[in-house]
Structures are given as C-alpha cells and as structure tokens.
Amino acid sequence: MATSSVSKGCFVFKPDFKKRKISVPIEEYFNKGKNESEDSKLRFETYQLIWQQMKYETEQLQEELNKNLFDSLIKFLQKCHSGFQNNSRDWGYQIKLREIPTAALILGVNVTDHDLTFRSLTETLQNNVTPYIVSLQARDCPDMKHFLQKMFSQLVDCCVDVESKEEEKDVQKKTHCSMDSLSSWYINVTQKTDPGKPGKKRNSSQCQPPPVVLILKDLESFTTKALQDFIIISSQHLHEFPLILIFGIATSPVIIHRLLPHAVSSLLCIEIFQSLSCKQHLTTVLDKLLLTTQFPFKLSEKVLQILTNIFLCYDFSIQNFIKGLQLSLLEHFYSQPLSVLCCNLSEAKRRITFLSDNQCENIRRLPSFRRYVEKQAAEKQVALLTNEKFLKEETQSLLENLHVYHTNYFLVLRCLHQFTSSLPKYPLGRQIRELYCTCLEKNVWDSEEYVSALQLLRMLAKDELMTILQKCFDILKSSSEKQLGGTAKRIEELLAQFQSPDEVKEEEDASGSQSKGLQKTDLYHLQKSLLEMRELRRSGKKQTKFEILREKVVSFIDNLVRLIKTRRCQLVLPSLPTACKLMFCKSLNCDS
C-alpha cells in the first residue's frame, strides 16, 4: 500500500488476521523459564483445586455472616409492607403513612466489600420480598432528573415480561420522568400481573402489590438537594407508590441528620441495622482458611503480618485480603516445584511414590531436611542421601507427622487463646490471629507477654478457671488424635477437683484476701497484687488447696504449649517463597 502522498494524511490499514496472537492457556505459564518441570500441569491443577475450595468456603462464610442481617431486614420490609396494606382511617396511622420506611444499613468503612453485600442483598430481597429492587449510586444521580431516570430505567428492567419491558422503554423515551409517571407505571404494571407469578392476571381478592425497594449504596456521596427533593416528593406519593428506602452507610447514622434537615428527616421512619465489623469478619476468615487442617497451604509470619497490616491500616477490605491470599497461593505453586505435595495427606503420600529423581533432589536441598539428616545416625544419613526408595518412605512418614503436628498445634492454640483472651490489657492479644502471628514469629513462651499472661492466670477466680477449662475440654473433645486424648481426660479431672465440696471453702478463703485488689483493673493495683503474691511465695506461706489447684492449671497449659513445640516434625516444606514476601513488602514501601 502506497503512503508516500503528503496531501492525503489519513490512511486505513486493515488488520492481518493471520498475524493475530494465539491465546495461551493459563497452565502453560507454569512451563516458562526456570519454572519448567515435568509436573507443572499437576501443580496448576492442584492450585485450582485448593483455590476453588477456599473460594467456596469464603462464599459460604459470607452467606452465614450476612444471614442474621438479611433476616432482620426482610422482617422489617415485610412489616412495612403489611403497613401499606392496612386501610385504617385512624389519624395516627394516616400520619404514619406519610413517613417513608427507611433501613439505615451500617456496613463500615470497607467500601470495596459493599458491592458484594448489596448484590447478595438484592438477590435475597427479590426472592423473599419484592421483584422491584432499585440500586443507585451517587455518581449516577447528580440531580432530581437523573435520579428519577435511573430509577425508572431499573424498574422497567425488573419486569419479567419481555414484551411489556420493550413497551415501557418506548414509553420512557417519549415521556418525562416524574413521580406521577412512576406511580402511574407502577399501578399499571401491578394491576396486570401477579408479582409472585409474572404473566398471570391479578384477582381483586389477592393481596396488595409488593413495595418498591430503593437502595442508596453510598449515602454519604449523594448531593443534599437531590436527596431532599426526592424524599419530599416520594412522601407525597406513598399511598400510590409504596416506597421503602435502604441507606448504605459507611460511617455513622449521624450522617443522615447532617445531610437532611429536621423537616425532611421527619418524613423518614428510620430503623438502624448493623453489619458484622470487618475485624470480626477477618478473624472468622482466618479461622476458616488458615487455622485449620482442611487446607494444607499455610502462610509464613511475615506474609500474614503484611496482609493483616494492609487490611488494618489501609482499606479494611476482606475481598482484597482474599485476593492477597490467592496471589500468595498462586506464587507458591508457580515458583516451588515441591508444591506438588501441597494437597491432602493421602494424595500427597501417593504422589511421593511417583516423584522423579529431580524432585527427590529438591527434597534433599531443603534446609529443614538438611538439619534433619544431620541429626540422624551415619547409616541413615547415607540412605537418605543415596537411596531414593528409602527417601520416599521417610518423606511419607515426615509428612504424616506434619499433619498430626498441625492438628495438635491449632487445638492447643485455641486452648491458649481461651486462657489469654479475657485477661486485663490482653498481653497476648484479644483476637486469635494476634496470638497466631506471635506463635509463628517465635517461641511464645520466650516473650515477656507470655510470662505476664501466666502471672495474671494465677489470679483468676474459681468460676473463671472452670469456664475456661470447660471451653478447652470442648475444643479437645472434638479431636480424634490420640496424642491429645489424654489431655482432654486431664482437663476433665481438673474440673472434677474444682467441683469437689472441699474446694468451695478453700476458694472462698483464698479469694477473700484478694477480692479488694481484684476489684480494680488499673495497672497500679494489678502490679501491687502481683508483688504481694510474689512476697507470699518468697515468705514460704502455706498455700491453700485452691491455690495449689490453680497453680496446677497454669502449669498444665504451660506444659501443653511447650510440648507441642517439642513434637514438631522435622520436614517443613516451604510455605511461601521470599519473592512473594518482597512483593508485598514493596507494596507497603517497607523493608523486606
């Protein structure tokens, strides 16, 4: 094609379809560069399987957490709907009818998670309350004109009948949108069909038509004038256009009174609904995904700390936290050849029997495996380094020990959290994730916080100790591991000793001298009580039976925590490569 002309400056080049790039499957990226190996496809399939299981768990968890909130909203909307159906001529009811039912939904500052919540809410309301659901954002409603246009457009889309939907769209283009036209449209549509069974005629004896639910996702961003005008006009058409408002609020319900003067806010019948806090949500997600043996993938302390810091100091977004977890999982399977063993125990033991010579060498290069070999006898060292069959058998045994260790580790972690989560000043953290990060970082018993927690445990009363022991017994009873079977029996014996009649009087005598010091929880009185207890022990004063039994409980939990560490298996596969740590550190501009 000639393009040498200067007078003509516009040239059209048709694309060459032969030179189009061929799309490469995602699993092929695992075969590129230094990561190429004979089991790259298997690693990718394992990654997909684990991630789909994690994703399903998070979705189920989200539904469970939202269930109570959505149930309360549905009851509120149904109650408001029954109020619309009431034909009473009572003066008080007539005044009430002028107020728009409004649900103030406090969702928190994690704005990026709100869309998922509103999608689930819309689906739930459509299935249980009304098909007429409208969701609006502030950027789409700068003034009253756009407000009504967007609302009318979404209401038309709610119609199931395709033919009527097309007709209404044509009407919308020809007519000016107003509350009168919306009311006329609503009356016309609801008289035609039954909302429960679209397309069927409504009988006069049937119940009143369903209400229209309007969700304002980001109330703080709406302009004051548009919001005020809409509320004033809508309150005058409630008798023919039953409207229910849902305000999505990220900050506080006070924002309603800041945006609306009293004359306008008095037209709303407001009820507040509070969702679960994002911190509690994070704790629940960690409990389901990481503090369990259901998923073999675990995060190192630095990566987990960085992900939680991003959450707590930046966006409070659960969705972003889960995306970070997905990225960590993908990076692990992409860069670690031995990640092929990151699956359930039975499958991992089967895959070990088919490991190639290169994979066996990868096991021998692990720093943890080298330390394990150095502690073995000379003959066993030679067998581990030269005999492939013996190496595979030993690796299967070590992986089984790792599985048992993780099971016991999380059980003891939950028991320790029960003992320390209610102590003054929370020396080991109030949430279990804080205790988990501390345990990953170092031996928890070497920290000053742990020593302080044990001292505080020595000041607990009988009823507090019995409540904690009962919770620990319930936790351990759920385990089928033989290693902790005796532990549950030991707790049961301690509970029986606390419940004996002799201990009641002893506990009262022991706690009577400390009652004055325990009435206040400020730091001064706490330190004073600890010093008095230390002096009593130094002076050699005889302890009561209750004090001796309480000391047994403290020693029991201390020994249990230390015992788990000594039973830790020697083979620890790398849970997350350094590259992923560096990636997250750079996102926070911190040192790696």
Secondary structure, DSSP 8 states (H G I E B T S, - for coil): -----SS---------GGG------GGGGGGSGGG--TTHHHHHHHHHHHHHHHHHHHHHHHHHHHHHHHHHHHHHHHHHHHHHH-----HHHHHHHTSEEEEEEE--S-GGGHHHHHHHHHHHHHHHT-S-EEEE-GGG-SSHHHHHHHHHHHHHHT---HHHHHHHHHHHHHS---HHHHHHHHHHHHHHS-SSSTTS---TTS-----EEEEES-GGGS-HHHHHHHHHHHHTTTTTS-EEEEEEESS-THHHHHHS-HHHHTTEEEEEEE---HHHHHHHHHHHHTSSSSS-----HHHHHHHHHHIIIII--HHHHHHHHHHHHHHHHHH-GGGGG-S-HHHHHHHHTT--HHHHHHHHT-HHHHHHHHTS-HHHHHHHHH-HHHHHHHHHHHHHHHHHHHHHHHHHHHHHHHHHTTSTT-TT-SSHHHHHHHHHHS-GGGSHHHHHHHHHHTT--HHHHHHHHHHHHHHHHT---GGGHHHHHHHHHHHHHHTSHHHHHHHHHHHHTTHHHHS--SHHHHHHHHHHHHHHHHHT----HHHHHHHHHHHHHHHHHHHHHHT--S----SS-HHHHHHHHHHHT---
